[in-house]
Amino acid sequence: MMPKPKLKQFLKENKKKSKHAPQRPTTADEYLAGKWYEKAKEAGVDFEEAGEKWRGGDAVKSARFFVRAIDCYNEGLGKFPTSFDLAYNKARVQYELSQHPRLLAQLPGNLWELLQTALESSRYALTLNQTDADVLFNTAQILTSLAEGLHRQHSVGNEDSDQAARAYLEEALDLFQRCFELQTSQYGEFQAQLAASANPGSEASTGPEVQSSEDQQAQGAANDQEERWVTVTSPVSKETLRETVLAQLETLTSLCDVCKDDKLMYIIEQYAEPIITERLAVLVDGTDRELEAAIARAAYTCAVADAKFRLGYPGTDIRTYVANVQAAWQPLDLNDHVEGLGKRADALGTCSISVRLSREGDTVEAGTLRWTILSQALQDLTAASKFPDDVNMGQINLLRGDMELMRSRLGLPPLNLDVAVKNQRVLVKNAEKYYRGAKGLTASEGPPTDDNIEATVKEALAKALSGDSALLVQVRGEFPTAEGILAEAFEEGLFTPDQIDQDDTMDLGGGVSI
């Protein structure tokens, strides 16, 4: 399985906040938006807004404000442990920090630990309110991020990590479904109220008056004299439903990656069928999100094709499998869509790995097909690299390096593919260049991020494949995770043990060492 570029992450950022701030906090609401203790000028939400202000520039200052927000919410929860708003905001900020590598680098611990902390906080918020769509959605998102993290921590095909990832993803699907059902109900109620407001004489108009977010804020301001605290919420819209449905589909796509049996495959397809055939079409029709939905469908289609190929479904030989993956993307114009280019390249890379690991993987036909699809993936990644401001550029360069090493290996026995043999040195040098670029793009002011370490280790690997193992020896001693990165690279087919001259032993798993 290819390491998936983090090209998109939906996140419910609705802050649970109140409208007024007394001088000293004495209630849960006051901890949310008030001045707390003598040294603090602003409380949780205000610290968050300061963190957001500095996020694009000063990562150290931004992280410091976000941590202050968390401290504020923690302080409030110490006095008001049943405050859902405090618990929700704390969990949301913790997850937000995990999604920004530059901020994460300023914090103690690693991504995995922060995600686990965010999950614990989000589950606590769920115990306080099981019917808040935002906390259901965000908890599900944390679970999907943890499932992805398992693949970064463990080598491809690790049974224990696959089982844990499956459990996270299945729990996420359950929460997304509950979220969608709740949102659908709220959307229906809101539409009924709108219809009633438009027809004052109708029987339905006797229901509660519909207020926009702006109306609610104005109402809150009008009640200053009563010191009434209100939580400002937005009505559920089609866009809200669309985000949830797309998140469901992306979770199903990830679940295909760890699918090991026909029963789970059946469940996945049954779950996805109404999303693919009904919900998405209705929710994107007439909007500017049709391409985004088409990309999500194509990624899911490829994931299903890959799972069925690995499971040996009838009619899933290598030719059919490759053709199905290519056909899933054929109608889409992705030239100006960096997310789509990355996802198509990822699907093609995954296809190459699965073909290599199949019974036909050592045939000339398999090698030729793999060269073709890897070259197509590189074209997509090259096109994606034309968007230098994209936050995923480091991961895009990592994938470019991976694809080049996969192509270079096609020139080794038993395939000895002519085009790969002739270009062996160039392909390895290209990979080294891309990894070096990824290392620069993922550098941070604090400790190195996971992506930065991966780029550093793989640059050293590429140098070793060119005959210079000195840097590889160095990084293996410097980074505890280097062995796992190299083991994963081996399992993905980036190199073979006899390509590297090492004085000591490197355990690559499965009884393989160099």
N, C-alpha and C positions, 0 to 999 in steps of 0.2 A: 504494500500500500504506500502510495506517495505521501510525503508530509504535506498536509493541505495548507495552502496559503490562507491566512486569515483575512479574507477579502471583504467580509461584511459581518457585522454583529448587530442584530437588532437589540435594543435595550430600552426598556420602559424607564424614561428619565423623569417621569412626573414626580416632583418633589412633594412630599406631604408637608405642607407648610401652612402657617397661620398668618393673619393679616396685621397683627399688632404686636408691639414689643414693649412690655412693661420694664421698669428699671431693674428689677431683680427677679430671677426665676423662682416661682413657688409652685408652678404646675407643669405638667408635661408639655403643654403647648408653649409655655414660656421658655422651656429649654430648646424648643424648635426654632424660635425666632427672636428670642430675647437676649439681653445682655446678662451674661452669667459670670459670677464672681467679680472681684474688683479689677483683675488684670485683663479681662476679656472685653472687647469692644463689640463683638458680634457673635452670634451663636451659629448653630449648625448650618443652616441654609446659607447664611451670609458667608461663612467660611468656604462653603462649596462654591459659591459664585466667585469668590476671590481665587480659588483654585482653578476654576474654569478660565478665568481671565488670563492667568499666567501659564496655562497648560501648553500653549503653542510656542512660548518663549523660554521662560525660566523654569525648567523642570523641578529644580530643587525647591524653589519658592512655591510652585504649584502643589507639589507633593506635601509640603509642610502645611499648607492650608487645608488640604483634604484630610490629613491626619488630625488636624485640630477639629475638623467637623466630626470625625469619628469619635474623638475624645469627648466632644460635647454631647453627642448622642449617647455614648456610654455613661457619662455622668448623669444624664437625665434618666436613663434606664435603671441606674442604681437606685434612684428615688421613686421612679414610676415604671416598674418592670412590666406593667400591662399596657403601656402605651404602644399601640401598633405603629403610629406615625414615626416615633423614634426608632423602633426596631426596623421598620421598612427602610428608612433613610440610611441607617447604619449599614445594612446589608447592601443596599444599592451602591453606596459610595465605595465599599470594599470591592465590589465586583467591577465598578468603573475603573478603579486603580489597576486591576488585573489586566485590563484591556489596552493599557497604554505602556508599552515597554520602557519608554523614557521615564515615566513616573515609577514604574515597578522597580527600576534600577536604584531608586532612591530609598527603598524600603528594606528592612531586614527580611530574611527568608527568601523564598523563591516563588515562582508563579503557582506551583502546585499547592504550597502551603497557604498562600493568600486565597486561592479558590476554595480550599477546604474551609477556611475561616469564614469566607463569604457564604458558603453553603450552610454552615452551622447557624450563622446569623439570619439567613433567609428562612431557614426551617423554623427558627424561633418566631420570626414574624408571622409565619403561616399558622403557628399554634394560636396566635392572637386573633387572626382573621383569615378564615378559610374561603371567604367570598370576595376577596379583593383581586381583581384581574391582574393588576400590575405585579403583585407579589407572586402570583401563580406563574406569570410569564417569566419574571426575572429568575425565579428559582429554577425553572426549566432551563433557562439559558446557562446558568451556572453549571448545571448537570451536563449539558452538552459540551461545555468548555472543559470540564473534568474528563469527559470521555476522550476528547481530543488530546488532552494532556497525557493520558495514559499511553498514547502512541508515540509521544515524544519521549517518554521515560523508558519505554520498553521496546524491544526489537519487534520487527514485523512477525506476525503469526504467533506471538506469545499467548498461550492459552489462558493463563490467569488474567492477563491484562485485557484480553478480548472479552472474557466473561464479566469482568468488572465494568468495562466500557458498555457492554450490553445492558447491564443492570442500571447504570446511570441513564442511558438513552431511553430505556423502557419507562423509567420513572419520569423522565422529562416528557415523553409522549403523553403520559397520563395527565400531567399537570397542564400541558398545552391544550389537551382536549377539554379539561375542566374550564380552563381560561376561555377557550373558544365558545363553549356552551354558555358561559356567563355573559360574555360579550354579545353573543347573538341575542340573548334574552334582553339585555340592556338596550341594544340597538333597536330591537322591535318596540320596546316600550317608548324609546325616545321618538321614533318615527310616528308612533300612534299619537304621542303628545303634540308633535308638530302638526299632524293632520287635524287634531282637535283645535289647536290654536288658529289654524287657517279657516276653520268652520265654527265660529263661536256658538252657533245655534244648535250644533249637534249634541247628542247625548254624551259623547265621549269628552266634550269640553268641560264637564264638571270636574275633571281630574285636576291634578296639581299643575300649576302654571309652569311652562317650559322657560328656563333661563339659560342664556349663553354664559360662557365663562366670564365675559366682560360684565354681564348683568349681575352675576354672582359677586364679583369683586365690588361693584358699585353698591350692592346691597350690604356687603360687609362694611364698607366705608360709612354707610348711613347709620350703622348700628354702633358707632364708636362709643357713644355715651353709655351703651349697655355693656361695653367690654366683651362683646360676643366674639368668640373665636370660631372661624370657619375654615374648612379645608376646601381649597379651590380644585375642582376636578373638571375635566373636559368630557363632553358627551362622546359615546362610542360612535365611530364613523366607519365607513367602508374601508378607509385606510387602516384603521385599527384592526379590523377583521383580516384584512389582506396581510398585514405583518405577521399575525398569528398563524395564518394558513401557510405562508411561506416558511416560517420557522418550523412548523410541523413537517413540511416536505423536506427541508434540509436535515432534520433529525432522522427521518426515515432513510434519507440518502446515507447518512453516517451509519445507521443501523445495518444497512446492507454490507458495509465493510467488515463487520464482525459476525455476519450471518454464517452459521455452520451447519444448518439443518433445513430440510424442506418445510418443516412446520413453521419456523420463524419466517421463512420466505413467503409462505402463504399469508401469514398475519400481516406482514408488511404490505403486500399487494392489496389486501382487502382494506387496510387502513387508508392507503393512498388513493384508491379508486375514486371515491367521491371528491377528493381534493383535486385530482387531475381532471376529471370529467365534468365537474359541476362548479365547485366553489371558486377555483381560480378564474375560470372564464367569466363568471359573474362579477367578481371583485376587481378585475383589471380591465374589463370592457370599457372602452372610451377614455381610458386614463393613459398616462405616459409611462406606466409600469408594465406594459405588455412584454417588452423584451426581457425585463428582469424575471418575470414569471416564466417565460420561455426558457431562459437559462436554467432556472431551478428545475423545470421539467426535464430538460436535457441531461442535467447532472444526475437526477434521480434515475432516468432511463438507463444511463450508462452504469450506474451502481447496481441496478437490478441485473443488467446483462452480465456484469462482472461476477456477481454472486452466483448466478445460474451457471456460468461457465466453470467456476471453481467447484460447484456442487455436481457438475457432470449432467446437467439436464439434457434430455434428448435434443438433437439439432443444434448443439452449441460447440461445434468444432472451431478451430482457431480462425478460419476464414469467415465464418458466420459471425463470430464474436467481434472481430475487428470491424467488419462491415456494419454491424449494428451500432457500434460506438461512433463510427464516422457519420452514419446516417442521422444519429440523434442531433448532431450539430449542424448538419448541412444547410437547413433552411435559414440559419441565423446569420445576420450581418453583425459581426463583433468587432469590426475595425476600430471603433471608437469606444469600446466598452472594456475597460481593463479587468473588471471582475469576470466578465464572460470569457475573455482570453485566458485568464488564469485558470478558470474552472475547466475549460476545454483542454488545456495543456495538462492539467492534473488527471483528467479522465483518460487521456491518451497515454500518459506515463503509467498509470495504474494498469491499463490494458497491456502495455509492454511487459510489466512485471508478471502479470498473470499468465501471459503466453509463455514467458521464459520458464515459469515453474510448472507448466503443463507437461503432459506426456509427449507432446509434439515439440517441446521447446528447443530441442537440439537439432531440429531439421533445418535445412536451407530455407525452406518456405517460411518457417517461423522467423528466422533471422532476417529475411528480406522484409517481411511484414513489420517487424519491430523497427528496422531502420526507417521505414516509411513513416510510421506513426510517431516515432521519436523526432524525426525531422520536422513533421507537422507541428508537434508540440513546441519545438524550439522556435519555429516561425511565430507561433502565438506569443511566446514569452518575449521574443525580440520586439514584437509589436507592442506588448504591454510595457516594455522598458522605455517606450517613447513618452511615458507619462511620469516624468521624474518626480513630481510632487506627490505621487501616490504613496500612502503610508506603508504599503506592502512591498515597496521596491526591494528591500533587503531579501525578503522571502522569494521574490520573483528571480533574483539573481542566484539564490541558493538552488532553485529548481533548474535554472539554466545549467548550472554546473553539474547537477545530477544527471540531466539528460545527456550531456556531452560524455560523461563517464560511462553511461549505459551504452551509448553508441560506440565508444572506444572498445568496450568489452566484446562487442560483436566481431571484432577482428581477431579474437583469441580462439584457440581450440575449444570445442570441436567445430565451431561454426566457420571461423576463418573467412568471414565475409569480405570480399575483395575491397569494396569501398571503404570499409572500416580499417582494413590492414593498411591501405595506402595513406590514410589520414590519421593513423594512430597517434603520432606525436602531436599533431595540430589539435586533435580533439582533447587530449589531456591538458595541453597548454591553455586551451579555451576554458576548460573547467577551472583550472587554477585562477585564471583571470576573473571569472565570474564569482568564485568564492572570495577572492580578495575584495572585489567590489561589494559583495554582501557584508563582509566584515566591516568595511568602512561605513556602510549605510546603517548598520545596526550598532555601531559604537555608541556608548553612553558615557555620561559624566561619572556615574557610579560604577558598581561592580558590573561585569559583562552580563548581558542578557542571555537567555537560552539560545536565541537565534545567532547572537554574536559568537558564542562558544562553538556552535555547530559550524558556522562559516570558518572559524579559525582552524578547527580540527580538519575540516574537509579541504581547506587550502593546503594544510600540511600533508594530507593524504595525496592530493594531486601532485605535490612536489615529490613525494616518495615514489609515485608511479613513474615519474620522470627520472628516477635514480638518486634523488637526494632525500634521505630519510632523517636527516638531523632535526628538522623542525617537528616531524612527527614524534620523535622520541621526546622532544621538549614538551609538546602539548599533552602528551599522554601522562607526563609527570605533573603537569600544571593543573589540569582539569579532571576532577574525579569522574565526570560524565563522559569523558573522551572514549572510554572503552565501549560504552553503550551506543554512542554515535557511530563508531566504526563498525560495531556488530550489525547495526541497522543498515548501514551503507553496504555491508557485505551481503546481507539478506536481500536487499533491493537490487543487487547485481551491479554495483558500481565498480567492483574490483574483485580479483581472485587472490588468495593468499600467496601464491607463488610469484605475484607481481612485486612484492615488497620484500626488501632485504632488511630484516630486523635482528638485532643481537639478542633480544629477550623475547619471551613468548607473549602473544596477544590472544586471549580467548575470544573467539567470535561466536560462541554458542554452538549447540548441536554437535559437540565433539570436534569442532574445527578450530584450529589455532595456527598462528604463524610465529 
